[in-house]
Amino acid sequence: MRQAAGDIAAIAIGERLPGIAVDFSHGDVDAFTPTPGSFRAFSEGVAAGGRQAYTEYRGSADLRGLVADRLAEFTGAPVSADKDLIITPGTQGALFLAMACAVSAGDKVAIVQPDYFANRKLVQFFDGEIVPVHLDYLGAGRQAGLNFEQLEAAFAAGAKVFVFSNPNNPTGAVYSEEEIRAIATLAAHHGVTVIVDQLYSRLAYPDAQYTHLRALAGEFEGLITIMGPSKTESLSGYRIGVAFGSSAIVGRMEKLQAIVSLRAAGYSQSVLRTWLREPKDWIDERIALHQAIRDELLSIFRQGSGFATRTPQAGSYLFPCVPKLAVSTADFVRLLRHQADVIVTPGSEFGPNVVESIRLNFSQNHRAAADAARRIVELSKRYQA
């Protein structure tokens, strides 16, 4: 059954597709429980009293020592607990602090499109000038698909900062070693500050080859890496993140954090004792469970539905391009909510050139996610042009 655009209001009130409501705008922490021992670590932090509540502004020295060693092991480059690392109120807090310390009014900032929506909003908030760099994520094969001609042109035109996520949010694309090496070389040559969000770098699927920018940056001093245990580890409620890299930038971030929030919540910092030290079978199982959901959703969208989508190499995001409809993608997103009990994030949040896409966070109950994906496809058939 096909419906004309003029029928939207009536159908939104009328016909509904049966099924469990699913909110793909964020992950379901009830479907994937927090890491083993995390609450016990938090409770021990509470029991420690004021000693844990009022840590140094950049975070507990003891915890920074533990985390620095683990991050050095994970990323393949040394991290100084005293100079290079700050614990923040979530990775969003880390991103805000880093951008605030790197971007001034009028500064040009290279932004990947599509990429995490807060990157663009923060540049606008600090009155910077966005210089877009296109990511050809659908036709890139094993590459993430970054347009290096645009990136080099942005640096040559005076962009002072480059911010991007790896794996890419919203597409799940992972930058190849060749691409990461090229970013490091160009940024060092032009003296550009690079802020890389690696929040989903632990949730990499077996066929992905992940390369940490820090491991290839050498003596490059303008790099900040952001990570945290909120997504893969389902610890988002504790609001804990870390930023590490340039000691000069981290020092400025500490001064700003001392004004904005004083520190990351002291009790919550304690959960970092469990981070990057989970049982190996636990992280392997979490990856396998997400991969199973990913693969079923890909199969649903690719079975003659007209949805084009890249296979995510890491993370829990799917970013299908909606087939041509008789309604706008924005209207389709609203219809999904009203008629199918499915919430998705419109692609326009991630860049002006991807308005025909939608983002799904598939870190959900497997059965519910697959059923919701089928409803998305079924509803699209009602509105095909």
Secondary structure as UniProt FT lines:
FT   HELIX           5..7
FT   HELIX           8..13
FT   STRAND          22..23
FT   TURN            24..25
FT   TURN            29..31
FT   TURN            36..37
FT   HELIX           38..47
FT   TURN            48..49
FT   HELIX           50..53
FT   TURN            57..58
FT   HELIX           61..75
FT   TURN            81..83
FT   STRAND          85..89
FT   HELIX           90..102
FT   TURN            105..106
FT   STRAND          108..113
FT   HELIX           117..125
FT   TURN            126..127
FT   STRAND          129..135
FT   TURN            141..142
FT   HELIX           148..156
FT   TURN            157..158
FT   STRAND          161..165
FT   TURN            169..171
FT   HELIX           177..190
FT   STRAND          193..197
FT   TURN            199..202
FT   TURN            206..207
FT   HELIX           213..216
FT   TURN            218..219
FT   STRAND          223..227
FT   TURN            232..233
FT   HELIX           236..238
FT   STRAND          240..245
FT   HELIX           247..260
FT   HELIX           266..269
FT   HELIX           270..273
FT   TURN            274..276
FT   HELIX           280..302
FT   STRAND          317..318
FT   HELIX           329..340
FT   STRAND          342..343
FT   STRAND          345..346
FT   HELIX           347..350
FT   TURN            352..353
FT   TURN            355..356
FT   STRAND          357..361
FT   HELIX           366..382
//
